[in-house]
């Protein structure tokens, strides 16, 4: 599971500081996109967030961390500090962010002292210096003992160029051959202040359908709070990447990380636990749920995680509906299976409940595992490979029409006056597999006919885990 030589390790710029000083705003500014959640509530960021960036031809990785409070007794706060310190240990450069309007506080002094002891290149960013008058406040922070001090406004991008010059001074330039090849992992020079336009859905679809599956398969881990999503991410990666606590709702930002396995590259995205709208109180939680659903739309495969000790809940079915409606390929993961009292048909009984309550996901395979104990992860890896292959599978028009001749549509009950006649059937797209049926009339197929045809297609060609889309067109 080591990183591929084709993906060299980049130097890391780690952003640290106490809560609510603007670390995530600076992270988003440098990354060139709105990657981290930003708000007025303290503790918006908890896990380490990574993003690739580039400054004046020097590629690097920028890391956002949660607000650090040393020696705090709260479980969440202590875990945030521990994860932030892991990032500091791996850093090439560190930027300590402080609030210029509040001035230096004892917690800033404590963090500065701890960071100086690391001996790593350290820069102080006095944030929220939105006007020349605010910029003068940086003098108050000289007593923190950090030589390189910059007044910045992360929100407006003021002073960030000088900060990046200092942070990346010792970083190597990108090799010329990578520049000529157009390395897609880096951002254009000086792009930190402009958020690039996101490709339209139709553009993404056209690019993907012209080629084979993407070089990196994106897999989202979704589910309600406290079902073990972050534990599963850490186990799949083989490292403690996401913060895990017994507190429901620990994850807020979507945490993603890449890994290579058996020659294939995967990007796993651990999303925040999705609650029902009425149960989501804090602004941070509402943003987390919105981000989770947005990230789901940009992935190839969704792992819908259930808690075996609690059974299939109404909220599980609701979240699974999001995955089905998004058009992603789906795998249902029953976690904490080691904590369930086993019987000769326990798995079959549990799977039957899933099929009954999630009828729309009858195409999704079910995997029983324990993320904490690391049991049956090999089976999950195998299923991810299978559903990915099925998502991009193509069937020739000749095969489809040979199959169509074996289907007896006249046996399907339909409210139409005349039986449906399908003249020919062709696959129009992949991801998800999309078919067009040319008939003697226009309009959508009746539900019973569409269901019958979809089931016959699956029986003949598979498409495990992938939703099958069938569109109807009148014969020209």
Residue, then its C-alpha position, 0 to 999 in steps of 0.5 A: x500500500x505504499x505510494x506509487x513512484x508516479x505520485x512523488x511525496x510533496x513538501x507539506x505546508x501545515x497551517x496551525x493555530x488556536x480555534x477561530x483565527x482563520x486557518x481554514x480560510x487561509x487553507x482555502x485561499x492557498x488551495x484555490x478552492x473552497x475545500x474546508x468548512x468555514x464559519x464563525x463557530x469554533x471547532x469547524x475543522x477537526x481532521x487534517x485536510x490536505x490539498x495540492x497547490x503550487x506557487x511560482x512553479x513549486x508544487x507542495x501540499x497544504x494541510x489544514x488542522x483543527x484549532x489546537x488547545x494543549x492539555x485540554x481534558x475534552x476528548x474532541x479537543x485532545x484528539x484535534x491536538x494529537x492529529x494536528x501534532x502528527x501533521x506538524x511532525x511531517x511538515x516541511x514548513x509551518x505557519x502559525x495563524x493568529x488573530x490580528x484584531x485580538x492581539x497575542x493571547x497566552x494560547x498563542x504564546x504557548x503554541x509558538x513556544x511549542x512550535x519553535x522547539x520543533x526546529x522546523x521553518x516557522x512563519x507567523x501569519x497575523x490574520x484579519x489584517x484587512x486594512x493598513x490600520x490592521x496591518x500595523x497590529x502585527x508588531x504586537x506579536x513580535x514577543x512570540x519569538x518568531x522571526x518571519x511575521x506577515x500581516x495577511x487577510x486570508x479572506x481577501x488574499x492580502x499579503x498571502x503572496x509574501x507569505x507563500x514566498x517565505x513558506x516555499x523558499x526552500x521547496x524544489x521547482x517542478x521538473x520541466x518534463x512534468x510541466x511539459x506533460x501538463x501535470x494535472x495534480x498542480x494548480x496554475x501559478x498564482x492561482x490561489x486567489x481565484x477559484x477555478x470554474x468547475x466543469x459542467x456535469x455534461x462536460x464531465x460525462x462526455x470526457x469520461x465516456x470517451x475514455x476508460x475509467x478514471x485513473x483514480x477511482x473516487x469512493x465516498x463513505x457515507x452513513x449516519x453518525x457513529x456507524x464507523x465510517x472514519x474507522x473504516x477509512x483508517x483501516x482501508x488506508x492502513x494509517x490513522x488518517x481520520x479522527x475517531x472518537x465515541x462522540x457522534x458527529x466527530x467528523x465534520x469536513x469530508x476527509x479524503x486520502x489516496x492509496x494505491x492497491x494492486x496497480x489501481x489508485x483509489x481516493x477514499x472520502x470519509x464524509x460527516x454523519x448525515x442526520x435528518x434535517x430536524x436533528x441538525x442544530x449547529x450551523x457546522x453540522x448543516x454545512x457538513x451534511x451539505x458537503x457530504x452530499x456534494x462530495x457524493x455527487x463527485x465520486x464513482x462508488x458509494x459505501x453506505x455504512x450500517x451499524x450491525x448492532x443497531x439494525x437497519x434504521x429509517x435514517x439508513x434507508x434515507x441516506x441510501x436513497x441519496x446514494x441511489x438518486x446520485x447515480x453512483x455505484x453502491x456497496x452496502x457495508x454492514x459494519x461492527x459484524x464482530x459485535x453481533x451474536x452469530x447464528x447459522x443464517x444471521x447474515x442471510x436474515x440481516x441481508x433480507x431486512x436490507x433488501x426489504x427496506x431498501x428495495x431500490x438498492x437490490x442491485x447493490x452487493x452487501x458486505x459484512x465486516x468489522x472495520x475495528x478488527x479489520x475483518x473481511x476487508x479483502x472482500x470489500x476491496x474485491x467488491x469495490x473492484x467489481x462494481x467499478x468495472x461494472x460501472x464502466x462496462x459496455x455492451x455492443x448494440x448487436x449483443x443488446x439486440x440479440x438479447x432483446x429477441x429473447x425478452x418477452x415484453x408481451x408478458x409484462x402487464x402494462x396499462x397501455x392499449x397496445x403492447x409495447x414494441x421495442x425495435x432495438x436497444x442500444x447502450x448510450x453511456x456508462x457511469x452509470x450504464x445508460x440504455x436507449x430503447x427505440x419504440x413505436x411511441x414516445x414518453x417514458x416506459x411504464x414502471x413495470x416494463x422498465x423494472x422487467x427490462x432492467x432485471x433481464x439486463x442484469x441477469x444477462x450482463x451483470x452491472x453489479x452495484x451500478x444503477x441501470x438507466x433506461x430511456x425511451x425514444x420513438x423510432x425515427 
